[in-house]
């Protein structure tokens, strides 16, 4: 199992070039996890919020045995990502977040 605390989470603009003139949020992709973890472990130990939210999603689904119908990834225009888990929202570090505290573009 991957220890998510080994990886710092950063916003997209800290890792990838910016900005595209408009709709820069539209095409955000996540590389295959084995590549992301291996490359990040070797070089920077930083994952984007979206990459770490995907890892947290799968952690909750398989390690915590959560139902996939209650798990969603929420991606914000500012590059922040969250995991919605059956009525609760978590940041990429798996800390609960109040809906009032979500980042706003």
Number of C-alpha atoms within 10 A of each C-alpha: 5 9 6 16 11 10 18 16 23 18 17 19 12 13 12 9 8 10 10 9 6 7 9 13 15 9 6 12 9 11 10 9 13 9 10 17 20 11 13 15 14 9 9 11 16 21 24 23 23 26 25 28 27 20 19 22 25 16 16 18 17 12 11 10 10 16 12 14 9 12 19 16 17 15 16 16 13 14 19 22 25 28 28 19 20 13 7 13 21 22 21 27 17 17 11 15 15 11 10 7 7 15 13 9 8
